[in-house]
Amino acid sequence: MSRSRPPDDTAPTVACPHCDSTDVEVLAPFGGNLMSRQYWCRGCRTVFEWVKWEPADPAEWLDADAREA
């Protein structure tokens, strides 16, 4: 079973990691890999990538990494 959940329309608004602006637009549906999306920030005029899928509980991934080590 997957530890991640697919993105949905009710997901929180994407904010720029550089200036925290929410005035962003999708630049490309895929970034450097299939699980990321490229955005353009109108606030600071910067391109950034956002991960589409996030774990329901980030601690689950940390626990899984510890078990594999």
N, C-alpha and C positions, 0 to 999 in steps of 0.2 A: 504494500500500500504506500502511496506517495505521502511524503511528509510535507508537501507544499500544496497550496490551493491556487486554482487559476484566478486571474484577475477578473473583477466584475465591475459593472457600472456604478456600484455603490462604494467602490474603493475610495479612500481618502484622497483629497486633492493633492496633486504632485507639486512640491515646492522645490525651488532651485537650491541646491546644496551650497552655492556660493553666496547668495544674497537673501535667501529665504522668501523670495517673491513667488507668488502663486500665479503670476501673469506669464504663463508658459504655454507653448504649443508643441504638438508632436511634430518633430522634424522627420523622423523615419520610424516605421513600426518595429524595426529591428535594429539593434545596435551592433556591437562587436560579436554578439552571439544571439541565439534565438530567445533567450530569457530576458533580454533587456530591450528597452525602447529609447530612442534618442529624442531629446526635447531641446527646444530653443527657448531661452529665458529672455523675455522682452525687457526685463528690468536691468540686467547687467550685460545683456547681449552675449551670453555664453551658451555653448552646447554642452549638455550633460546627459549621462545615461541613467536610467531608472530601471531597477529590477522589477519585472512584471509579477513574479511569484515570490511570496514571502512565506516563511513558516507560520503556522497558526500560533505556535509558541516557540520563539527563538531558542529557548533553553533546550528544546528537543534536539536541535542540531548540535548544540554544544555537548549534550550528553552522548549523542551518537558518535561524535568525534572522539570523545574520551574512551568509549567502549572499543573503538577500532584500534586505538594505540596500544 
